[in-house]
Amino acid sequence: MDEIASLLRQAKTIAVVGVSDKPDRASHGVARYLIDTGSYEVFLVNPLLSELFGQKVYAALSDIPVPIDIVDVFRKTSDLPEVFAEAEAIGAKNIWLQLGLEDEGLAAHARNMGIGVVMNRCLKVDHAAFIG
């Protein structure tokens, strides 16, 4: 738990991959929460959207013009290899897999590459619990 709290305190930039414009989706609520906290510079990623919450939505992680501390992933399990590869290619420091997402093989590879991995946890819940 100390590692997660430390990660959330040190991070400055978060990319929400798979953000939805549908208010009933978890990615929508988490992205809105992260933006509203003002704790982070939040980048939204979804190739099907161009704007959300008055912000530009990027088609891919590689389109974001700044280094990313946490890649917060809201994609189906079969999309994880692509997301991990793109996160590694842009030099992301950490990958955060939301509730229900886990892949030990990809996580082990990422860790071997120096990328931190959090799996099966909600960033919004942990932020509220540790940072408030």
C-alpha positions as CSV (number, residue, x, y, z in Angstrom):
1,M,0.0,0.0,0.0
2,D,2.9,2.4,0.7
3,E,4.2,1.9,-2.8
4,I,0.8,2.8,-4.3
5,A,0.4,5.9,-2.1
6,S,4.0,6.9,-3.1
7,L,3.3,6.4,-6.7
8,L,0.1,8.5,-6.6
9,R,1.9,11.3,-4.7
10,Q,4.9,11.4,-7.1
11,A,3.0,11.2,-10.4
12,K,2.4,14.4,-12.3
13,T,0.9,13.1,-15.6
14,I,-1.7,10.4,-16.2
15,A,-3.0,9.0,-19.5
16,V,-6.4,7.4,-19.3
17,V,-6.4,4.8,-22.1
18,G,-9.9,3.7,-23.3
19,V,-11.7,6.7,-21.8
20,S,-15.4,6.7,-22.7
21,D,-17.8,9.6,-23.4
22,K,-20.6,7.5,-21.8
23,P,-21.2,8.8,-18.3
24,D,-22.1,5.3,-17.0
25,R,-18.7,3.9,-17.9
26,A,-16.0,3.6,-15.2
27,S,-13.4,5.2,-17.4
28,H,-15.6,8.3,-17.8
29,G,-16.0,8.7,-14.0
30,V,-12.3,8.0,-13.2
31,A,-11.1,10.5,-15.8
32,R,-13.5,13.2,-14.6
33,Y,-12.4,12.6,-11.0
34,L,-8.7,12.8,-11.9
35,I,-9.3,16.0,-13.8
36,D,-11.4,17.5,-11.0
37,T,-8.8,16.8,-8.3
38,G,-6.3,19.0,-10.0
39,S,-3.6,16.7,-8.7
40,Y,-2.4,15.6,-12.2
41,E,-2.1,16.7,-15.8
42,V,-4.6,14.2,-17.3
43,F,-4.4,13.1,-21.0
44,L,-7.4,11.2,-22.5
45,V,-6.8,8.5,-25.0
46,N,-9.4,7.0,-27.4
47,P,-9.1,6.9,-31.2
48,L,-12.9,7.3,-31.6
49,L,-13.1,10.6,-29.7
50,S,-11.7,14.0,-30.4
51,E,-12.8,15.9,-27.3
52,L,-14.2,15.1,-23.8
53,F,-14.6,17.4,-20.8
54,G,-13.4,20.3,-22.9
55,Q,-10.1,18.5,-23.4
56,K,-8.4,17.1,-26.5
57,V,-8.6,13.3,-26.7
58,Y,-5.5,11.6,-28.2
59,A,-5.8,8.7,-30.6
60,A,-2.8,6.9,-29.1
61,L,-0.3,7.2,-26.3
62,S,2.4,8.1,-28.8
63,D,0.4,11.3,-29.7
64,I,0.8,12.8,-26.2
65,P,3.5,15.5,-26.2
66,V,4.8,15.0,-22.7
67,P,6.3,12.1,-20.7
68,I,3.6,10.0,-18.9
69,D,4.0,8.9,-15.3
70,I,0.9,6.5,-15.1
71,V,-0.9,4.9,-18.0
72,D,-4.3,4.1,-16.5
73,V,-5.8,1.3,-18.7
74,F,-9.5,0.7,-19.4
75,R,-9.3,-1.8,-22.2
76,K,-10.2,-5.4,-22.7
77,T,-7.7,-8.1,-21.8
78,S,-7.0,-8.9,-25.4
79,D,-5.9,-5.3,-26.0
80,L,-3.3,-5.3,-23.2
81,P,-0.3,-6.5,-25.2
82,E,-0.7,-3.5,-27.5
83,V,-1.2,-1.1,-24.6
84,F,1.9,-2.4,-22.8
85,A,4.0,-2.2,-26.0
86,E,2.9,1.4,-26.6
87,A,3.5,2.4,-23.0
88,E,7.0,0.9,-23.2
89,A,7.6,2.7,-26.5
90,I,6.8,6.1,-25.1
91,G,8.8,5.5,-21.9
92,A,5.9,5.5,-19.5
93,K,7.0,5.0,-15.9
94,N,4.0,3.0,-14.7
95,I,1.0,1.0,-16.1
96,W,-2.1,0.8,-13.9
97,L,-4.6,-1.9,-14.9
98,Q,-8.1,-1.1,-13.6
99,L,-10.3,-3.6,-11.7
100,G,-10.7,-6.9,-13.5
101,L,-7.5,-6.5,-15.5
102,E,-4.5,-8.6,-14.9
103,D,-1.7,-10.2,-16.9
104,E,1.2,-11.6,-15.0
105,G,3.3,-12.2,-18.1
106,L,3.0,-8.7,-19.4
107,A,3.5,-7.3,-15.9
108,A,6.7,-9.3,-15.5
109,H,8.1,-8.1,-18.8
110,A,7.2,-4.5,-18.0
111,R,8.9,-4.7,-14.6
112,N,12.0,-6.2,-16.3
113,M,12.0,-3.1,-18.5
114,G,11.8,-0.8,-15.5
115,I,8.1,0.0,-15.7
116,G,6.0,-0.2,-12.5
117,V,2.8,-2.2,-12.8
118,V,-0.4,-2.0,-10.6
119,M,-3.1,-4.6,-11.5
120,N,-6.7,-5.1,-10.7
121,R,-7.1,-1.8,-8.7
122,C,-9.1,1.3,-9.2
123,L,-6.9,4.5,-9.4
124,K,-9.8,6.7,-8.3
125,V,-10.5,4.5,-5.2
126,D,-6.9,4.4,-4.3
127,H,-6.4,8.1,-4.8
128,A,-9.4,8.9,-2.6
129,A,-8.1,6.5,0.1
130,F,-4.4,7.5,0.1
131,I,-4.4,11.1,-1.1
132,G,-8.0,12.3,-0.5
